[in-house]
Amino acid sequence: MEIKKIIEKIIKEKEKFGGIKNIVWIAAGGSYGGFYPAQYFMDRESKTIHSQVFTSNEFVYAPPKFCGPDTIAVICSMRGTPETCDGAQIAKDLGAVTISLYVDESRLTEICDYNIKYQSIALDESRQDMVNSSMGLKIAMNLLYLTEDFGGYADAMAGFEVLHDIYQDAVEYTKPLAQKWAEKNRNSKTIYVMGSGPAMGSAYIFSICNLMEMLQLDSPTVNCCEFFHGPFEILDKGTSVFLLVSEGRVRPADERAIKFLKQYGGDNVYILDAKELGINRIKDSVSEYFNHVLFSPILNNVYMRELSYVIKQDYMTRRYMWKVAY
């Protein structure tokens, strides 16, 4: 069942509870970060529906009192991460209607009321309009279109239609840039990743999943809006910084950080601009909400891979994950 029809059905079912008043997004790791564009969209556009994103175990240990029969819970896990499945069960027990986003069927798909399959961001054959972050954003946009008549809906759906083509062109554009960046960072032990606003989720995933998990490199994530409130004190000519410049209302915060980085940083300051990647092929009315779904696959499939090749670190190897009890 397509997303719009699922949301229409849920809205009809929830009329007896006074309609949908809340939506929660539950996941862990990269799946958690993948809900950032949906949350960012809801924060900026929703007038009547409260939205909140939870990492799975926080929801398990301390579920919010507002979660109940007037709530949609969207839960994401590729293969059924145990704490994410537990979060789904708790949300369901609290009366929320549950929607899973999944790659492989698992306990999660058994628990949830509705199941939506997505394509893995890491596979070259996947369409970027069908990965988890895009599916979450589509859920949010359809929900507001059907409940509040979100005015940018048609432009947003048109944006999803061209997203994969934009991504494929961006891959070709960034490959030589990523190779040069990787060579410069051949010996870097710490890479700071910066972003803000609609790009903050991509910065977070690049740090914790791509650099820390896959390549075992130290990688703090810094919000450009917070950079001048402490983190800028670490900057010198040798500091490795990777900054994402978003398209949209928060862009001036990124540009302010760039000015300082260029003045006091060195050759290892790297800037990736959403405009370079072609985001302006999407209508200005909604392009802000597409930063994450364009940045994240480029970071995962181009920049992370190129650094992996240069430092000769197989990005499929792990020290602890899948190997020890945790």
C-alpha positions as CSV (number, residue, x, y, z in Angstrom):
1,M,0.0,0.0,0.0
2,E,1.4,3.4,-0.9
3,I,2.3,5.9,1.8
4,K,-0.6,8.3,1.0
5,K,-3.2,5.6,1.2
6,I,-1.7,4.3,4.5
7,I,-1.9,7.8,6.1
8,E,-5.4,8.3,4.8
9,K,-6.5,5.0,6.4
10,I,-4.9,5.9,9.7
11,I,-6.4,9.3,9.8
12,K,-9.9,7.8,9.2
13,E,-9.2,5.2,11.9
14,K,-8.2,7.9,14.4
15,E,-11.2,10.2,14.0
16,K,-12.8,8.5,17.0
17,F,-9.8,9.7,19.1
18,G,-10.1,13.2,18.0
19,G,-7.7,12.8,15.1
20,I,-3.9,12.6,14.9
21,K,-2.3,14.8,17.5
22,N,1.3,13.3,17.7
23,I,3.8,11.5,15.6
24,V,6.9,9.8,17.0
25,W,9.9,8.6,15.1
26,I,11.8,5.7,16.8
27,A,15.1,4.2,15.6
28,A,18.8,3.7,16.4
29,G,22.1,4.7,14.8
30,G,21.9,5.7,11.2
31,S,18.2,4.9,11.1
32,Y,17.7,7.4,14.0
33,G,19.7,10.0,12.1
34,G,17.7,9.2,9.0
35,F,14.5,10.5,10.6
36,Y,16.1,14.0,11.0
37,P,14.6,15.4,7.7
38,A,11.1,14.3,8.7
39,Q,11.5,15.9,12.1
40,Y,13.0,19.0,10.7
41,F,10.1,19.3,8.3
42,M,7.5,18.8,11.0
43,D,9.2,21.3,13.3
44,R,9.0,24.0,10.6
45,E,5.6,23.2,8.9
46,S,3.3,21.5,11.4
47,K,0.7,23.8,13.1
48,T,-1.3,21.1,15.0
49,I,0.6,17.9,15.2
50,H,3.4,17.4,17.7
51,S,6.4,15.5,16.4
52,Q,9.4,14.1,18.3
53,V,12.2,11.7,17.3
54,F,13.6,9.2,19.9
55,T,16.6,6.9,19.8
56,S,15.1,3.5,20.4
57,N,16.4,2.7,23.9
58,E,15.4,6.2,25.3
59,F,11.9,5.4,24.1
60,V,12.0,2.0,25.7
61,Y,13.3,3.2,29.1
62,A,11.3,6.5,29.2
63,P,8.4,6.6,26.9
64,P,6.5,9.9,26.7
65,K,3.1,10.3,28.3
66,F,1.7,11.9,25.2
67,C,2.1,8.7,23.2
68,G,-1.3,7.1,22.9
69,P,-4.3,6.4,20.7
70,D,-3.9,9.8,18.9
71,T,-0.3,9.0,18.0
72,I,1.4,7.6,14.9
73,A,4.7,5.8,15.7
74,V,7.1,5.3,12.8
75,I,9.8,2.8,13.6
76,C,12.8,2.1,11.4
77,S,15.3,-0.8,11.3
78,M,16.9,-2.5,8.4
79,R,16.8,-6.0,10.0
80,G,15.0,-5.7,13.3
81,T,17.4,-4.1,15.9
82,P,16.3,-5.6,19.3
83,E,15.8,-2.3,21.1
84,T,14.0,-0.8,18.1
85,C,11.6,-3.8,18.1
86,D,11.1,-3.2,21.9
87,G,10.3,0.4,21.2
88,A,7.7,-0.6,18.6
89,Q,6.0,-2.9,21.0
90,I,5.9,-0.3,23.7
91,A,4.4,2.3,21.3
92,K,1.8,-0.3,20.2
93,D,1.0,-1.1,23.9
94,L,0.5,2.6,24.5
95,G,-2.2,2.6,21.8
96,A,-0.3,4.3,19.0
97,V,-0.7,3.0,15.4
98,T,2.6,1.7,14.3
99,I,4.4,1.9,10.9
100,S,7.6,0.1,10.3
101,L,10.3,1.0,7.7
102,Y,12.3,-2.1,7.0
103,V,14.6,-3.9,4.5
104,D,14.3,-7.4,5.8
105,E,11.3,-8.8,7.6
106,S,11.8,-9.4,11.3
107,R,10.1,-9.1,14.7
108,L,9.6,-5.4,13.8
109,T,7.3,-6.2,10.9
110,E,5.4,-8.7,13.0
111,I,4.7,-6.1,15.6
112,C,3.7,-3.1,13.5
113,D,0.3,-2.4,12.1
114,Y,1.7,-1.3,8.7
115,N,5.0,-2.1,7.0
116,I,6.8,-0.1,4.4
117,K,9.8,-1.6,2.7
118,Y,12.7,0.7,1.8
119,Q,15.9,0.4,-0.2
120,S,19.3,0.5,1.5
121,I,21.2,3.8,1.1
122,A,24.5,1.8,0.8
123,L,23.6,-0.1,-2.3
124,D,24.5,1.5,-5.7
125,E,21.3,0.1,-7.3
126,S,19.0,1.7,-4.7
127,R,16.9,4.7,-5.7
128,Q,17.4,7.6,-3.3
129,D,13.7,8.5,-3.3
130,M,13.1,5.0,-1.8
131,V,15.6,5.0,1.1
132,N,14.6,5.3,4.7
133,S,15.1,9.0,5.1
134,S,13.1,9.7,2.0
135,M,10.3,7.4,3.1
136,G,10.1,9.1,6.5
137,L,10.0,12.5,4.9
138,K,7.2,11.3,2.6
139,I,5.2,10.1,5.6
140,A,5.6,13.5,7.2
141,M,4.7,15.4,4.1
142,N,1.7,13.3,3.3
143,L,0.5,13.6,6.9
144,L,0.6,17.4,6.8
145,Y,-0.9,17.5,3.3
146,L,-3.9,15.4,4.5
147,T,-4.4,17.1,7.8
148,E,-3.2,20.7,7.3
149,D,-3.1,21.0,3.4
150,F,0.6,21.5,3.2
151,G,1.0,23.9,0.4
152,G,4.3,22.6,-0.9
153,Y,3.1,19.1,-1.4
154,A,3.1,19.0,-5.2
155,D,6.5,20.6,-5.4
156,A,7.9,18.1,-2.9
157,M,6.5,15.1,-4.7
158,A,8.0,16.5,-7.9
159,G,11.3,16.8,-6.0
160,F,11.3,13.1,-5.1
161,E,10.8,12.3,-8.8
162,V,14.1,14.0,-9.8
163,L,16.0,13.2,-6.6
164,H,17.7,10.1,-7.9
165,D,18.8,11.8,-11.1
166,I,20.3,14.6,-9.1
167,Y,22.1,12.1,-6.9
168,Q,23.6,10.2,-9.8
169,D,24.9,13.4,-11.3
170,A,26.3,14.4,-7.9
171,V,28.1,11.1,-7.6
172,E,30.0,11.8,-10.8
173,Y,30.7,15.3,-9.8
174,T,32.1,14.5,-6.3
175,K,34.2,11.4,-7.1
176,P,37.3,13.3,-8.1
177,L,36.8,15.8,-5.2
178,A,36.4,13.0,-2.7
179,Q,39.6,11.4,-4.0
180,K,41.6,14.6,-3.3
181,W,39.9,15.0,0.1
182,A,40.8,11.4,1.0
183,E,44.4,11.8,0.1
184,K,44.6,14.9,2.2
185,N,43.1,13.0,5.1
186,R,45.2,9.9,4.7
187,N,46.8,10.4,8.1
188,S,44.0,12.2,9.9
189,K,43.0,10.5,13.2
190,T,40.2,13.0,13.9
191,I,37.8,14.6,11.4
192,Y,35.3,17.1,12.7
193,V,32.0,17.2,10.8
194,M,30.0,20.4,10.8
195,G,26.5,21.2,9.6
196,S,23.4,22.9,10.8
197,G,19.6,23.2,10.2
198,P,18.4,20.7,7.5
199,A,21.9,19.2,7.1
200,M,22.5,18.4,10.8
201,G,21.3,14.8,10.5
202,S,23.6,14.1,7.6
203,A,26.6,15.5,9.6
204,Y,25.6,13.3,12.5
205,I,25.4,10.1,10.4
206,F,28.6,10.9,8.6
207,S,30.3,11.1,12.0
208,I,28.9,8.2,13.9
209,C,28.2,5.7,11.1
210,N,30.6,6.4,8.3
211,L,33.7,7.7,10.1
212,M,33.4,6.2,13.6
213,E,31.7,2.9,12.9
214,M,33.0,2.0,9.4
215,L,36.5,3.5,9.4
216,Q,37.1,3.7,13.2
217,L,38.2,7.3,13.1
218,D,37.4,9.9,15.8
219,S,34.7,12.2,14.5
220,P,33.0,14.8,16.7
221,T,29.9,16.4,15.2
222,V,29.5,20.2,15.6
223,N,26.5,22.3,14.8
224,C,27.6,25.4,12.9
225,C,25.3,27.5,15.1
226,E,27.2,26.2,18.2
227,F,30.6,26.4,16.7
228,F,31.3,29.8,18.2
229,H,30.1,28.8,21.6
230,G,33.1,26.5,22.4
231,P,34.2,24.2,19.6
232,F,36.0,26.8,17.6
233,E,38.8,26.7,20.2
234,I,40.2,23.5,18.8
235,L,40.8,25.0,15.3
236,D,44.3,25.4,14.0
237,K,46.1,25.0,10.7
238,G,46.2,21.2,11.0
239,T,42.6,20.5,12.1
240,S,40.6,18.4,9.7
241,V,37.1,19.8,9.2
242,F,34.3,18.6,6.8
243,L,31.5,21.2,6.6
244,L,28.2,20.7,4.9
245,V,26.6,23.9,3.6
246,S,22.8,23.5,3.4
247,E,20.4,25.2,1.1
248,G,17.6,27.1,2.9
249,R,17.0,29.4,5.8
250,V,19.8,28.3,8.0
251,R,22.5,28.7,5.3
252,P,23.8,32.0,6.8
253,A,25.0,30.0,9.9
254,D,27.1,27.8,7.7
255,E,28.5,30.8,5.8
256,R,29.5,32.4,9.0
257,A,31.4,29.3,10.0
258,I,33.1,29.1,6.6
259,K,34.4,32.6,7.0
260,F,36.1,31.8,10.3
261,L,37.4,28.4,9.1
262,K,39.0,30.0,6.0
263,Q,40.7,32.6,8.2
264,Y,42.0,30.4,11.0
265,G,41.9,26.9,9.6
266,G,44.3,25.2,7.1
267,D,44.3,23.0,4.0
268,N,42.3,20.3,5.8
269,V,39.1,22.4,5.9
270,Y,36.7,20.9,3.3
271,I,33.4,22.4,2.3
272,L,30.6,20.5,0.5
273,D,27.8,22.8,-0.7
274,A,24.3,21.4,-1.5
275,K,24.2,23.9,-4.4
276,E,27.2,22.1,-5.9
277,L,25.3,18.9,-5.7
278,G,22.3,20.2,-7.7
279,I,19.7,20.7,-5.0
280,N,18.4,23.8,-6.8
281,R,16.9,21.5,-9.5
282,I,14.2,21.1,-6.8
283,K,11.7,24.0,-6.4
284,D,12.8,26.7,-3.9
285,S,9.6,26.2,-2.0
286,V,10.7,22.8,-0.7
287,S,14.4,22.4,-1.6
288,E,15.4,23.0,2.0
289,Y,13.8,19.7,3.0
290,F,15.9,17.7,0.5
291,N,19.4,18.6,1.9
292,H,19.7,15.4,4.0
293,V,18.4,13.0,1.3
294,L,21.0,14.4,-1.1
295,F,24.0,14.8,1.3
296,S,23.8,11.4,3.1
297,P,24.1,9.0,0.2
298,I,26.9,11.1,-1.3
299,L,28.8,11.0,2.0
300,N,28.2,7.3,2.5
301,N,28.8,6.1,-1.1
302,V,31.4,8.5,-2.3
303,Y,33.4,10.3,0.5
304,M,33.4,7.4,3.0
305,R,34.4,4.9,0.3
306,E,37.2,7.0,-1.1
307,L,38.7,7.5,2.3
308,S,38.4,3.8,3.0
309,Y,40.3,3.0,-0.2
310,V,43.1,5.5,0.7
311,I,43.6,4.4,4.3
312,K,43.1,0.7,3.3
313,Q,40.4,0.2,5.9
314,D,37.7,-2.2,4.8
315,Y,34.5,-0.3,5.6
316,M,32.6,-3.6,6.2
317,T,34.9,-4.6,9.1
318,R,34.0,-3.9,12.7
319,R,35.8,-4.2,16.0
320,Y,32.8,-5.0,18.2
321,M,29.6,-4.9,16.1
322,W,28.1,-8.3,15.3
323,K,31.2,-9.9,17.0
324,V,30.6,-9.6,20.8
325,A,27.7,-9.3,23.2
326,Y,26.6,-5.7,23.8
